[in-house]
Amino acid sequence: MTLQIKVPNMACSACADTITKAVKTVDPSATVQADPKTKIVLVDTNADETVIEEAITTAGYSVT
């Protein structure tokens, strides 16, 4: 399934890399597209949405 997660405080490509790494810690097979311009993270994963959002939050970002 593909999740669309809004991350308002994602500001740059380094943030996108950090978020990608955080998601891959909980699902190494996930496909992650993080766009700092739109503040949207698309995650193709079999993991639960709550787990993915918690990983992003733990990395220091907010999700809406």
All heavy atoms as a GROMACS GRO file, in nm:
protein
  463
    1MET      N    1   0.084  -0.118   0.000
    1MET     CA    2   0.000   0.000   0.000
    1MET      C    3   0.089   0.124   0.000
    1MET      O    4   0.201   0.121   0.049
    1MET     CB    5  -0.092  -0.003   0.121
    1MET     CG    6  -0.032   0.056   0.249
    1MET     SD    7  -0.143   0.042   0.387
    1MET     CE    8  -0.028  -0.027   0.505
    2THR      N    9   0.038   0.230  -0.058
    2THR     CA   10   0.112   0.356  -0.060
    2THR      C   11   0.049   0.453   0.039
    2THR      O   12  -0.071   0.478   0.034
    2THR     CB   13   0.111   0.417  -0.201
    2THR    OG1   14   0.171   0.326  -0.292
    2THR    CG2   15   0.189   0.547  -0.203
    3LEU      N   16   0.134   0.504   0.126
    3LEU     CA   17   0.090   0.602   0.225
    3LEU      C   18   0.133   0.740   0.178
    3LEU      O   19   0.241   0.757   0.122
    3LEU     CB   20   0.155   0.574   0.360
    3LEU     CG   21   0.138   0.434   0.417
    3LEU    CD1   22   0.221   0.419   0.545
    3LEU    CD2   23  -0.008   0.406   0.445
    4GLN      N   24   0.049   0.839   0.201
    4GLN     CA   25   0.086   0.978   0.175
    4GLN      C   26   0.084   1.051   0.308
    4GLN      O   27  -0.022   1.063   0.370
    4GLN     CB   28  -0.013   1.043   0.077
    4GLN     CG   29   0.023   1.188   0.047
    4GLN     CD   30  -0.065   1.247  -0.062
    4GLN    OE1   31  -0.089   1.183  -0.162
    4GLN    NE2   32  -0.112   1.368  -0.042
    5ILE      N   33   0.202   1.094   0.351
    5ILE     CA   34   0.216   1.155   0.484
    5ILE      C   35   0.268   1.297   0.469
    5ILE      O   36   0.368   1.320   0.402
    5ILE     CB   37   0.313   1.072   0.570
    5ILE    CG1   38   0.262   0.928   0.581
    5ILE    CG2   39   0.332   1.135   0.707
    5ILE    CD1   40   0.362   0.830   0.641
    6LYS      N   41   0.200   1.391   0.530
    6LYS     CA   42   0.242   1.531   0.527
    6LYS      C   43   0.340   1.553   0.642
    6LYS      O   44   0.311   1.520   0.757
    6LYS     CB   45   0.119   1.621   0.543
    6LYS     CG   46   0.149   1.768   0.543
    6LYS     CD   47   0.146   1.823   0.404
    6LYS     CE   48   0.153   1.977   0.408
    6LYS     NZ   49   0.165   2.030   0.273
    7VAL      N   50   0.458   1.608   0.608
    7VAL     CA   51   0.562   1.636   0.708
    7VAL      C   52   0.594   1.785   0.698
    7VAL      O   53   0.683   1.826   0.622
    7VAL     CB   54   0.687   1.550   0.686
    7VAL    CG1   55   0.791   1.577   0.793
    7VAL    CG2   56   0.651   1.402   0.682
    8PRO      N   57   0.522   1.870   0.772
    8PRO     CA   58   0.534   2.015   0.757
    8PRO      C   59   0.674   2.071   0.784
    8PRO      O   60   0.711   2.174   0.727
    8PRO     CB   61   0.434   2.072   0.858
    8PRO     CG   62   0.347   1.959   0.897
    8PRO     CD   63   0.422   1.832   0.871
    9ASN      N   64   0.751   2.007   0.871
    9ASN     CA   65   0.882   2.064   0.903
    9ASN      C   66   0.996   1.997   0.827
    9ASN      O   67   1.112   2.012   0.864
    9ASN     CB   68   0.907   2.062   1.054
    9ASN     CG   69   0.905   1.923   1.115
    9ASN    OD1   70   0.853   1.829   1.057
    9ASN    ND2   71   0.960   1.911   1.234
   10MET      N   72   0.966   1.930   0.716
   10MET     CA   73   1.071   1.879   0.626
   10MET      C   74   1.114   1.997   0.539
   10MET      O   75   1.036   2.047   0.458
   10MET     CB   76   1.017   1.765   0.540
   10MET     CG   77   1.119   1.716   0.438
   10MET     SD   78   1.068   1.568   0.343
   10MET     CE   79   0.902   1.605   0.292
   11ALA      N   80   1.239   2.042   0.554
   11ALA     CA   81   1.281   2.167   0.490
   11ALA      C   82   1.380   2.150   0.376
   11ALA      O   83   1.392   2.240   0.294
   11ALA     CB   84   1.340   2.260   0.596
   12CYS      N   85   1.453   2.037   0.373
   12CYS     CA   86   1.560   2.029   0.273
   12CYS      C   87   1.584   1.882   0.236
   12CYS      O   88   1.522   1.792   0.292
   12CYS     CB   89   1.688   2.089   0.330
   12CYS     SG   90   1.747   2.005   0.477
   13SER      N   91   1.678   1.862   0.143
   13SER     CA   92   1.706   1.725   0.099
   13SER      C   93   1.768   1.641   0.210
   13SER      O   94   1.748   1.520   0.215
   13SER     CB   95   1.795   1.725  -0.024
   13SER     OG   96   1.919   1.785   0.005
   14ALA      N   97   1.841   1.705   0.301
   14ALA     CA   98   1.898   1.631   0.415
   14ALA      C   99   1.785   1.579   0.504
   14ALA      O  100   1.793   1.468   0.557
   14ALA     CB  101   1.992   1.720   0.495
   15CYS      N  102   1.681   1.660   0.520
   15CYS     CA  103   1.564   1.615   0.597
   15CYS      C  104   1.500   1.495   0.528
   15CYS      O  105   1.462   1.397   0.593
   15CYS     CB  106   1.461   1.727   0.609
   15CYS     SG  107   1.516   1.875   0.695
   16ALA      N  108   1.487   1.503   0.396
   16ALA     CA  109   1.428   1.394   0.320
   16ALA      C  110   1.509   1.266   0.337
   16ALA      O  111   1.453   1.157   0.353
   16ALA     CB  112   1.418   1.433   0.173
   17ASP      N  113   1.642   1.280   0.336
   17ASP     CA  114   1.728   1.163   0.356
   17ASP      C  115   1.709   1.104   0.495
   17ASP      O  116   1.702   0.981   0.512
   17ASP     CB  117   1.876   1.202   0.337
   17ASP     CG  118   1.910   1.230   0.192
   17ASP    OD1  119   1.831   1.192   0.103
   17ASP    OD2  120   2.015   1.291   0.169
   18THR      N  121   1.699   1.189   0.596
   18THR     CA  122   1.680   1.142   0.734
   18THR      C  123   1.547   1.069   0.746
   18THR      O  124   1.538   0.962   0.809
   18THR     CB  125   1.684   1.261   0.831
   18THR    OG1  126   1.812   1.325   0.819
   18THR    CG2  127   1.662   1.217   0.974
   19ILE      N  128   1.444   1.124   0.685
   19ILE     CA  129   1.311   1.061   0.690
   19ILE      C  130   1.313   0.927   0.617
   19ILE      O  131   1.259   0.828   0.666
   19ILE     CB  132   1.206   1.157   0.631
   19ILE    CG1  133   1.185   1.275   0.727
   19ILE    CG2  134   1.074   1.084   0.605
   19ILE    CD1  135   1.108   1.391   0.669
   20THR      N  136   1.379   0.923   0.504
   20THR     CA  137   1.390   0.798   0.428
   20THR      C  138   1.459   0.691   0.511
   20THR      O  139   1.412   0.576   0.520
   20THR     CB  140   1.466   0.821   0.297
   20THR    OG1  141   1.394   0.916   0.218
   20THR    CG2  142   1.484   0.692   0.219
   21LYS      N  143   1.570   0.727   0.575
   21LYS     CA  144   1.642   0.631   0.659
   21LYS      C  145   1.556   0.585   0.776
   21LYS      O  146   1.558   0.468   0.814
   21LYS     CB  147   1.772   0.693   0.710
   21LYS     CG  148   1.876   0.709   0.600
   21LYS     CD  149   2.000   0.780   0.651
   21LYS     CE  150   2.099   0.805   0.537
   21LYS     NZ  151   2.212   0.888   0.578
   22ALA      N  152   1.481   0.677   0.836
   22ALA     CA  153   1.395   0.642   0.949
   22ALA      C  154   1.288   0.541   0.908
   22ALA      O  155   1.263   0.444   0.979
   22ALA     CB  156   1.330   0.768   1.006
   23VAL      N  157   1.228   0.563   0.792
   23VAL     CA  158   1.126   0.469   0.743
   23VAL      C  159   1.189   0.333   0.715
   23VAL      O  160   1.132   0.229   0.750
   23VAL     CB  161   1.058   0.525   0.617
   23VAL    CG1  162   0.970   0.418   0.552
   23VAL    CG2  163   0.976   0.649   0.650
   24LYS      N  164   1.307   0.332   0.658
   24LYS     CA  165   1.371   0.206   0.622
   24LYS      C  166   1.420   0.128   0.744
   24LYS      O  167   1.446   0.008   0.734
   24LYS     CB  168   1.484   0.229   0.523
   24LYS     CG  169   1.428   0.264   0.384
   24LYS     CD  170   1.534   0.262   0.279
   24LYS     CE  171   1.475   0.284   0.141
   24LYS     NZ  172   1.420   0.161   0.082
   25THR      N  173   1.430   0.193   0.860
   25THR     CA  174   1.464   0.117   0.981
   25THR      C  175   1.349   0.027   1.022
   25THR      O  176   1.372  -0.078   1.082
   25THR     CB  177   1.499   0.210   1.100
   25THR    OG1  178   1.388   0.291   1.132
   25THR    CG2  179   1.621   0.294   1.070
   26VAL      N  180   1.226   0.066   0.993
   26VAL     CA  181   1.112  -0.019   1.029
   26VAL      C  182   1.066  -0.107   0.913
   26VAL      O  183   1.001  -0.209   0.935
   26VAL     CB  184   0.994   0.064   1.084
   26VAL    CG1  185   1.032   0.129   1.216
   26VAL    CG2  186   0.946   0.166   0.985
   27ASP      N  187   1.098  -0.068   0.789
   27ASP     CA  188   1.065  -0.150   0.673
   27ASP      C  189   1.174  -0.132   0.567
   27ASP      O  190   1.163  -0.043   0.482
   27ASP     CB  191   0.928  -0.112   0.616
   27ASP     CG  192   0.890  -0.201   0.497
   27ASP    OD1  193   0.966  -0.295   0.464
   27ASP    OD2  194   0.783  -0.176   0.439
   28PRO      N  195   1.278  -0.215   0.572
   28PRO     CA  196   1.389  -0.201   0.478
   28PRO      C  197   1.348  -0.214   0.332
   28PRO      O  198   1.418  -0.164   0.243
   28PRO     CB  199   1.484  -0.315   0.517
   28PRO     CG  200   1.447  -0.349   0.657
   28PRO     CD  201   1.299  -0.320   0.670
   29SER      N  202   1.237  -0.277   0.303
   29SER     CA  203   1.195  -0.295   0.164
   29SER      C  204   1.104  -0.182   0.115
   29SER      O  205   1.060  -0.184   0.001
   29SER     CB  206   1.123  -0.429   0.149
   29SER     OG  207   1.004  -0.429   0.224
   30ALA      N  208   1.077  -0.085   0.199
   30ALA     CA  209   0.987   0.025   0.162
   30ALA      C  210   1.049   0.113   0.053
   30ALA      O  211   1.170   0.130   0.047
   30ALA     CB  212   0.956   0.111   0.284
   31THR      N  213   0.964   0.165  -0.032
   31THR     CA  214   1.004   0.266  -0.128
   31THR      C  215   0.958   0.401  -0.076
   31THR      O  216   0.840   0.419  -0.045
   31THR     CB  217   0.939   0.239  -0.266
   31THR    OG1  218   0.980   0.111  -0.310
   31THR    CG2  219   0.983   0.344  -0.368
   32VAL      N  220   1.051   0.495  -0.063
   32VAL     CA  221   1.021   0.623  -0.001
   32VAL      C  222   1.052   0.735  -0.098
   32VAL      O  223   1.161   0.740  -0.156
   32VAL     CB  224   1.103   0.644   0.128
   32VAL    CG1  225   1.065   0.775   0.196
   32VAL    CG2  226   1.084   0.526   0.222
   33GLN      N  227   0.956   0.826  -0.117
   33GLN     CA  228   0.977   0.947  -0.196
   33GLN      C  229   0.941   1.065  -0.107
   33GLN      O  230   0.823   1.088  -0.079
   33GLN     CB  231   0.890   0.947  -0.321
   33GLN     CG  232   0.923   0.836  -0.418
   33GLN     CD  233   0.829   0.833  -0.537
   33GLN    OE1  234   0.718   0.882  -0.532
   33GLN    NE2  235   0.874   0.773  -0.646
   34ALA      N  236   1.042   1.137  -0.062
   34ALA     CA  237   1.020   1.252   0.026
   34ALA      C  238   1.052   1.379  -0.051
   34ALA      O  239   1.162   1.396  -0.102
   34ALA     CB  240   1.109   1.240   0.149
   35ASP      N  241   0.955   1.468  -0.060
   35ASP     CA  242   0.970   1.592  -0.138
   35ASP      C  243   0.964   1.712  -0.044
   35ASP      O  244   0.857   1.748   0.004
   35ASP     CB  245   0.861   1.602  -0.243
   35ASP     CG  246   0.880   1.720  -0.335
   35ASP    OD1  247   0.962   1.809  -0.304
   35ASP    OD2  248   0.812   1.724  -0.440
   36PRO      N  249   1.079   1.776  -0.019
   36PRO     CA  250   1.080   1.893   0.071
   36PRO      C  251   0.995   2.009   0.021
   36PRO      O  252   0.946   2.088   0.101
   36PRO     CB  253   1.228   1.933   0.077
   36PRO     CG  254   1.302   1.813   0.031
   36PRO     CD  255   1.211   1.741  -0.065
   37LYS      N  256   0.976   2.022  -0.110
   37LYS     CA  257   0.898   2.133  -0.164
   37LYS      C  258   0.750   2.120  -0.130
   37LYS      O  259   0.685   2.217  -0.092
   37LYS     CB  260   0.917   2.142  -0.316
   37LYS     CG  261   1.055   2.185  -0.356
   37LYS     CD  262   1.070   2.194  -0.507
   37LYS     CE  263   1.212   2.228  -0.543
   37LYS     NZ  264   1.236   2.225  -0.688
   38THR      N  265   0.696   2.000  -0.145
   38THR     CA  266   0.554   1.979  -0.116
   38THR      C  267   0.529   1.936   0.028
   38THR      O  268   0.414   1.934   0.072
   38THR     CB  269   0.495   1.872  -0.210
   38THR    OG1  270   0.563   1.748  -0.186
   38THR    CG2  271   0.510   1.912  -0.356
   39LYS      N  272   0.637   1.899   0.099
   39LYS     CA  273   0.628   1.847   0.237
   39LYS      C  274   0.554   1.714   0.244
   39LYS      O  275   0.499   1.678   0.347
   39LYS     CB  276   0.559   1.948   0.331
   39LYS     CG  277   0.604   2.091   0.317
   39LYS     CD  278   0.742   2.112   0.369
   39LYS     CE  279   0.775   2.262   0.370
   39LYS     NZ  280   0.915   2.287   0.389
   40ILE      N  281   0.551   1.642   0.132
   40ILE     CA  282   0.480   1.514   0.125
   40ILE      C  283   0.581   1.399   0.117
   40ILE      O  284   0.678   1.406   0.041
   40ILE     CB  285   0.388   1.509   0.001
   40ILE    CG1  286   0.280   1.617   0.008
   40ILE    CG2  287   0.325   1.371  -0.017
   40ILE    CD1  288   0.174   1.594   0.114
   41VAL      N  289   0.553   1.295   0.194
   41VAL     CA  290   0.633   1.173   0.188
   41VAL      C  291   0.541   1.061   0.139
   41VAL      O  292   0.436   1.036   0.200
   41VAL     CB  293   0.691   1.136   0.326
   41VAL    CG1  294   0.771   1.006   0.318
   41VAL    CG2  295   0.779   1.248   0.379
   42LEU      N  296   0.578   0.999   0.029
   42LEU     CA  297   0.505   0.884  -0.023
   42LEU      C  298   0.584   0.760   0.015
   42LEU      O  299   0.703   0.750  -0.013
   42LEU     CB  300   0.490   0.892  -0.174
   42LEU     CG  301   0.409   1.010  -0.228
   42LEU    CD1  302   0.414   1.011  -0.381
   42LEU    CD2  303   0.266   1.004  -0.180
   43VAL      N  304   0.517   0.666   0.080
   43VAL     CA  305   0.583   0.544   0.126
   43VAL      C  306   0.504   0.424   0.074
   43VAL      O  307   0.386   0.410   0.104
   43VAL     CB  308   0.589   0.538   0.279
   43VAL    CG1  309   0.663   0.413   0.324
   43VAL    CG2  310   0.654   0.662   0.337
   44ASP      N  311   0.571   0.343  -0.007
   44ASP     CA  312   0.511   0.217  -0.053
   44ASP      C  313   0.562   0.109   0.041
   44ASP      O  314   0.681   0.076   0.039
   44ASP     CB  315   0.550   0.190  -0.198
   44ASP     CG  316   0.478   0.069  -0.254
   44ASP    OD1  317   0.376   0.027  -0.195
   44ASP    OD2  318   0.524   0.015  -0.356
   45THR      N  319   0.474   0.056   0.124
   45THR     CA  320   0.516  -0.034   0.231
   45THR      C  321   0.406  -0.132   0.266
   45THR      O  322   0.288  -0.108   0.237
   45THR     CB  323   0.554   0.048   0.356
   45THR    OG1  324   0.596  -0.041   0.458
   45THR    CG2  325   0.437   0.130   0.408
   46ASN      N  326   0.445  -0.237   0.333
   46ASN     CA  327   0.348  -0.330   0.390
   46ASN      C  328   0.335  -0.308   0.540
   46ASN      O  329   0.254  -0.373   0.606
   46ASN     CB  330   0.391  -0.474   0.363
   46ASN     CG  331   0.378  -0.509   0.216
   46ASN    OD1  332   0.283  -0.467   0.151
   46ASN    ND2  333   0.473  -0.583   0.165
   47ALA      N  334   0.415  -0.214   0.594
   47ALA     CA  335   0.410  -0.185   0.737
   47ALA      C  336   0.286  -0.100   0.768
   47ALA      O  337   0.231  -0.034   0.681
   47ALA     CB  338   0.536  -0.111   0.780
   48ASP      N  339   0.247  -0.104   0.894
   48ASP     CA  340   0.132  -0.026   0.939
   48ASP      C  341   0.163   0.124   0.934
   48ASP      O  342   0.275   0.166   0.964
   48ASP     CB  343   0.098  -0.069   1.082
   48ASP     CG  344  -0.029  -0.005   1.130
   48ASP    OD1  345  -0.136  -0.046   1.081
   48ASP    OD2  346  -0.021   0.085   1.216
   49GLU      N  347   0.065   0.205   0.896
   49GLU     CA  348   0.085   0.349   0.885
   49GLU      C  349   0.132   0.410   1.018
   49GLU      O  350   0.218   0.497   1.020
   49GLU     CB  351  -0.044   0.418   0.839
   49GLU     CG  352  -0.028   0.568   0.820
   49GLU     CD  353  -0.150   0.633   0.757
   49GLU    OE1  354  -0.247   0.562   0.726
   49GLU    OE2  355  -0.147   0.755   0.739
   50THR      N  356   0.078   0.360   1.128
   50THR     CA  357   0.116   0.412   1.259
   50THR      C  358   0.264   0.392   1.285
   50THR      O  359   0.332   0.481   1.337
   50THR     CB  360   0.032   0.344   1.369
   50THR    OG1  361  -0.106   0.364   1.341
   50THR    CG2  362   0.066   0.401   1.505
   51VAL      N  363   0.316   0.276   1.247
   51VAL     CA  364   0.457   0.245   1.269
   51VAL      C  365   0.545   0.338   1.185
   51VAL      O  366   0.648   0.388   1.233
   51VAL     CB  367   0.485   0.096   1.235
   51VAL    CG1  368   0.635   0.066   1.240
   51VAL    CG2  369   0.409   0.006   1.329
   52ILE      N  370   0.505   0.362   1.062
   52ILE     CA  371   0.581   0.452   0.975
   52ILE      C  372   0.580   0.594   1.031
   52ILE      O  373   0.683   0.662   1.038
   52ILE     CB  374   0.523   0.450   0.832
   52ILE    CG1  375   0.532   0.310   0.770
   52ILE    CG2  376   0.592   0.555   0.744
   52ILE    CD1  377   0.673   0.258   0.750
   53GLU      N  378   0.464   0.640   1.074
   53GLU     CA  379   0.453   0.776   1.130
   53GLU      C  380   0.536   0.789   1.258
   53GLU      O  381   0.599   0.892   1.281
   53GLU     CB  382   0.306   0.812   1.155
   53GLU     CG  383   0.229   0.834   1.027
   53GLU     CD  384   0.083   0.870   1.048
   53GLU    OE1  385   0.035   0.864   1.164
   53GLU    OE2  386   0.017   0.902   0.949
   54GLU      N  387   0.537   0.685   1.340
   54GLU     CA  388   0.617   0.688   1.463
   54GLU      C  389   0.766   0.697   1.430
   54GLU      O  390   0.841   0.767   1.499
   54GLU     CB  391   0.589   0.564   1.548
   54GLU     CG  392   0.457   0.570   1.622
   54GLU     CD  393   0.426   0.443   1.699
   54GLU    OE1  394   0.508   0.349   1.698
   54GLU    OE2  395   0.319   0.439   1.760
   55ALA      N  396   0.811   0.628   1.327
   55ALA     CA  397   0.952   0.633   1.287
   55ALA      C  398   0.989   0.774   1.244
   55ALA      O  399   1.097   0.825   1.279
   55ALA     CB  400   0.979   0.533   1.175
   56ILE      N  401   0.901   0.839   1.170
   56ILE     CA  402   0.927   0.977   1.124
   56ILE      C  403   0.928   1.072   1.244
   56ILE      O  404   1.015   1.159   1.255
   56ILE     CB  405   0.823   1.019   1.019
   56ILE    CG1  406   0.838   0.935   0.893
   56ILE    CG2  407   0.835   1.169   0.987
   56ILE    CD1  408   0.727   0.953   0.790
   57THR      N  409   0.835   1.054   1.335
   57THR     CA  410   0.828   1.138   1.455
   57THR      C  411   0.952   1.120   1.541
   57THR      O  412   1.008   1.218   1.591
   57THR     CB  413   0.701   1.104   1.535
   57THR    OG1  414   0.587   1.125   1.452
   57THR    CG2  415   0.689   1.193   1.658
   58THR      N  416   0.996   0.996   1.558
   58THR     CA  417   1.115   0.967   1.636
   58THR      C  418   1.239   1.032   1.576
   58THR      O  419   1.331   1.072   1.647
   58THR     CB  420   1.135   0.814   1.649
   58THR    OG1  421   1.020   0.759   1.713
   58THR    CG2  422   1.259   0.780   1.729
   59ALA      N  423   1.240   1.046   1.443
   59ALA     CA  424   1.353   1.111   1.375
   59ALA      C  425   1.351   1.263   1.393
   59ALA      O  426   1.444   1.331   1.349
   59ALA     CB  427   1.351   1.075   1.226
   60GLY      N  428   1.247   1.315   1.456
   60GLY     CA  429   1.243   1.458   1.486
   60GLY      C  430   1.150   1.540   1.399
   60GLY      O  431   1.156   1.664   1.401
   61TYR      N  432   1.060   1.474   1.327
   61TYR     CA  433   0.969   1.546   1.238
   61TYR      C  434   0.825   1.524   1.281
   61TYR      O  435   0.792   1.422   1.339
   61TYR     CB  436   0.989   1.501   1.093
   61TYR     CG  437   1.129   1.531   1.045
   61TYR    CD1  438   1.231   1.436   1.058
   61TYR    CD2  439   1.161   1.655   0.995
   61TYR    CE1  440   1.359   1.466   1.018
   61TYR    CE2  441   1.290   1.686   0.954
   61TYR     CZ  442   1.389   1.590   0.967
   61TYR     OH  443   1.517   1.620   0.930
   62SER      N  444   0.742   1.622   1.249
   62SER     CA  445   0.601   1.609   1.282
   62SER      C  446   0.527   1.556   1.159
   62SER      O  447   0.569   1.576   1.045
   62SER     CB  448   0.543   1.743   1.325
   62SER     OG  449   0.560   1.839   1.222
   63VAL      N  450   0.417   1.486   1.184
   63VAL     CA  451   0.335   1.436   1.075
   63VAL      C  452   0.192   1.483   1.096
   63VAL      O  453   0.148   1.502   1.209
   63VAL     CB  454   0.339   1.282   1.066
   63VAL    CG1  455   0.477   1.233   1.035
   63VAL    CG2  456   0.288   1.219   1.193
   64THR      N  457   0.124   1.507   0.985
   64THR     CA  458  -0.017   1.548   0.994
   64THR      C  459  -0.101   1.464   0.902
   64THR      O  460  -0.050   1.399   0.813
   64THR     CB  461  -0.036   1.696   0.958
   64THR    OG1  462   0.013   1.719   0.827
   64THR    CG2  463   0.037   1.785   1.056
   0.00000   0.00000   0.00000
